[in-house]
Amino acid sequence: MTVTLRALSALLTYPSPELQAAAPDIARALCDEGLLGAEAIAGLEPLLAQFAADDIFDVQERFVLLFDRSRSLSLNLFEHVHGESRDRGGAMVDLLETYRAGGFEPVGPELPDHLPMLLEFLSTRPLAEAREMLADAAHIFVAVAERLEKRKSPYAPVFRALETLAASPAEAELLAEISAQPDDDPEDLAALDAIWEEAAVTFGPDPNAGCPTGRDLLARMGPAPQPEWTGEKG
């Protein structure tokens, strides 16, 4: 198991008192495994310190404001690629099949493309395979990191860490297309309502188009067509 990927997954889950208490353990695990460099680990320290020191309700409110109310910062990866189009449904089904083929059965209410879930799965896979799949989504990590850096959010280094773990850098063309998408303001409720007023995604394969193969799924992340931390697998 890759402890670092499991730790980064935990840092991107909805904050809880258990996660707060585990912050020192997460820091030690990252250092002990040594998969991230010293600079990347140092970048995560402000977020870990925030978890450990701040009131849990403040931490949770900041998380919701960033990731639940801002579509441009969504933790659901296909949101950045397919939006609410029908293509997302087929990709979602295929990703679920990829999980199950790897002996990983998702639990909880989150969608299969939820980044913490993907990282949880990748933590159980050989490191080379995990790095290749991270590379397929590197342009999303970079775009989200840049948006978080503009907000001076301590979550930005989590995405920079994922960028460094990817087997190859983000493709410039894909990054430009993702970065060109509007960066919504989570405090502008009227604008958010307008953005979310779209057709609901249908989770199932398009009868007029075959599903992509499991391994190539994340590689198809082109432009849109217009668990708590325990330190070991639960």
Secondary structure, 3 states (H helix, E strand, C coil): CCHHHHHHHHHCCCCCHHHHHHHHHHHHHHHHHCCCCHHHHHHHHHHHHHHHHCCHHHHHHHHHHHHHCCHHHCCEHHHHHCCCCHHHHHHHHHHHHHHHHCCCCCCCCCCCCEHHHHHHHHCCCCHHHHHHHHHHCHHHHHHHHHHHHHCCCCCHHHHHHHHHHCCCCCCHHHHHHHHCCCCCCCCCHHHHHHHHCCCCCCCCCCCCCCCCCCCCCHHHCCCCCCCCCCCCCC
